[in-house]
Amino acid sequence: MKKAARQDSRTVLDFDNISFSYAGEPTIENVSFAVQKGDFLGIIGPNGAGKSTLFKIALGLEKPTSGSVKLFGKKQADFSDWHRIGFVPQKVQFDPNFPASVFEVAAMGLAQKPGLLMLSDEQKCAVKEALHEVGLENQADKRIGELSGGQMQRAFLGRALVAKPDLLLLDEPTTGIDSQQQEKFCCLLERLNKAGITIVIISHDLTFMSYLVNKVICLNRRVFFCGHPKDISKSGALPKAYGHAVHAITHDHEHGA
């Protein structure tokens, strides 16, 4: 019994037999997996596989048709510490001409509701720390629309980090940025994970995922594989999930080394 209690205390996110339908069409079927403290989990799968929907369910933005979700050991309905979860969506909807500085965008991660955000000295320090974490402390006064694609992604990551989350959810965070910026972004994520933040990331880049994560889930409505990246090719899960041959290049990379 004590052993089970210790295991539960490490469980950050738990999906138990989750199904979800949209307009009568099933998009997720009987999905079960758990994310443990310190994990760096990657979710892969074809377009329309339900990957982003899983994040929406985790964040309480969508309700599953069946099954249950636990966050940090609590039933989702009883969970209130949402500051413990940081989220970077695939596409951030904003007007690039909106006259907000990088500092102000990062500070939005502290807002509990829309409107004027009056920051205490402690909160201002938290924003500066988050921008330092993502390497944008020298860009704090620049208008957000003036940043490059890679810098902008780091700014939105700073917004997610400002409340010091324990769990970070990222949906295709490297889409639209060049390979050099992708590499910098990935190094940043790895450093955050080593510092103790549990990360779940959605990506289409199998090579990138195999290098970065220590666990991978292959999803297409249901889970076809859950395990170490180096085992996914020999599992036969990729052609089943994608409906055609898929070749994953894996790296001899010891996560956390």
N, C-alpha and C positions, 0 to 999 in steps of 0.2 A: 504493500500500500504506500509506503514512504517513497519507494522508487517511482511509482506512478505520479505522485504529487510533484516530485522534482522534475519529471518530464513535462508535466502540465505547466509548470512555472516557466519553462523555456519556450513554450509554444506562443508565437507572436500572432499568427494568423492560421485559422483552422477552417477549411471548407469540408463540410460533411454531406456528401451525396447531393450536391447542388445541381438543380436543373432550372432552366430559365427559358421562357418562350416569349417571342415578340410577335404581336399580331397573329397569334395562333401557331406560329412556326417555332419549333424548338431550336434554340441557338446554343444551349449548353445542356448536356445530359449526364446526370449522375457523376459529377466531378467531385472527387475527394482528394485532398492533399493538405499537408501541414507545413508551415514555415517556422523553423526554429530560430531562436535568438542567434544572431551572428551569421545566418545564412546569406548567401548571394545567389538568389534563384533567378533563372532565366526562363521565360515562357516563349515558345516558338510555335508557329503554325501558319497555315495559309490565311489569306484575307477572308474575313467572314467566319473565322474559326471560333469566335467568342472570347478572344483574349482581352480586349478592352472592356467587354461586358463583365468579366471577372473582377476587374478593378472597380467598376461602378457598383457592383454588389458588395465588395469589400468596404467601400466608402459609404454604403447605405444610400446610394443614389438610385439603385434599382433593387427591387425585392425579388428574391428567387421564387420560382413557382413551387419548389419543394426543396427540402434540405435546410441546413442551418449553418450559420457563420459565428465563429468566436474570435474575438480580438483580445489578445493578452489574457487569455483564460476566461474572459467574460462573454456571455451571450451578447450578440450585437445590440439587442434591444436595451441591454443594461449598461452598455459602454458609453461613456461620456467624455473620456480623455482624448478627444480628437486631435489635440495639439501633438500627440505622440505619433501621428501619422502625417508624413509629408508626401505630397503628390505633384508630379510634373506631368501634365497631360500631353498627348501627342501633338495637338495643335492648340496653342494658346490664342484665344480670340481677343485681339486688341488692335487698336488703330495705331500704326507706327508713327503717326503724326501727333498722337496724344502727348501733351507737354508734361510727361512724367519723367523724372530722373531715374537712374538705375537704383539709387538709394530708396526712392519712394516706391518703386516696384517691389524691391525686396521687403520693405516695411509692410507691404500689404499682407504678408504672411502672418502678421501679428493681429490683423483686423478680425474681429468676431462678426462684424456685420458691415455692409457698405456704408460709406460716409467719410467724413473728415477724420483722419487718424492723428490724434494728439499723442505724441510719444514722450514717455518719461526718459530720463537720462539713462536708466538701465536698459530700456528698450532700444534707444539709439545705439548703445554699445553692442547690443545683440545684433542689430542690423549691420554695423560695421564689422563685427566678427564673422557674420555669414558671408559678407562680400569678400573679406580677406580669405575665407575658406575656399571660395570659388575663384580667387585671383582677380577680382574686379574692384578692389579697394581704390585703385587709382582712377576708376571710371565712375565713381559714385555720383558725380554731379552731371554726368553726360546724359543727354536725353536717350531714352531706351531705344527709340527708332534709329539712332545713329550707330548702334552696335552691329557687328557682323553676326552672321547666323550662329556661329559657335559661342560668341560672347553672350548673345541673347539667351541661348539655352542655359548658360552658366548663371545668368541673372535670374532666370526662373527657378533654377535649382537653388540659388541663394534664397529666393522667396520661400521655397519649401523647407529650407534648413533653419530659417531664422527662429522658429519656435523650438528648435533642438529636438527633432523627432527621433523616436527609437526605430521606426519603420519608414522606409522610403519606397514609394511606388513610382516607377518611371515607365511611361508608355511611348515607345519608339523615340527616345530622347536624342538620337543622333541623326534622325531623318533630316535631310536637306543641308547638312554641313559637310565640309570637305574632309578628306581622310586624315589630314594633319590635325584638324580641330577634333575629329572623332577620337584620335589617339590621346590627345590631352584630356578630353572629357572622360575617357575610360580610366585613365590614370587617376583622375580626381575621384571617380566612383570607387575605385579599388582602395584608395587611401581612406575614404569615408567608411568603407566597410571594415577595414582593419582597425579603425578608430572605435568600432562598436556599433555602427548603424546597420541594421538588417535591411537588405535591399532586395526588391523584386522588380525585375525589368522585363519589358516586352521588346522583342527585336526580331526582324526578319533576317538579320545577318548571322548565319550559323557559325561562321568562322570567328567572328567577334565574340559570340556567346560562349563558344567552347574555350576561348582564352580567358574570359573574365569571370565566369560564374563557377560555383562549386556544385550546383544542382541545376538540372534542366527538366522542364516539362514540355512535352510535345502534345499540343492540343488541336483538335478539330472537332468541336462540339463535345467530345469526350476525351479523356486522357489516354494517349497511345503509348506514352513513355514517361517515367519519372525516375530519375537517377543521375549518375555522374555523366558529364558530357562525353567522356571517352567511350562510354558504352552505348551511345545512342545509334551509331552507324550499324553496329553488329546486331542490334536488337530487331532490325527490320521495321521499326516504327515509322521512319520517315516516308517511304513510299506509300504506306498505308494511310498516313495522315494527309499527305499532300496529293495523293492520287497519281503520282508519277515518280520516277527515280530522282532522288535528291542526294547530292554528295556533300557531306559535311567534312571540312578540314579541321581536325582537332589538333591541339597543341599539347606538348608535354610541359604543361604549366601547372605547378602545384599551387593552388589557390591559397593565399595567405602566407606564402613563403617570402 
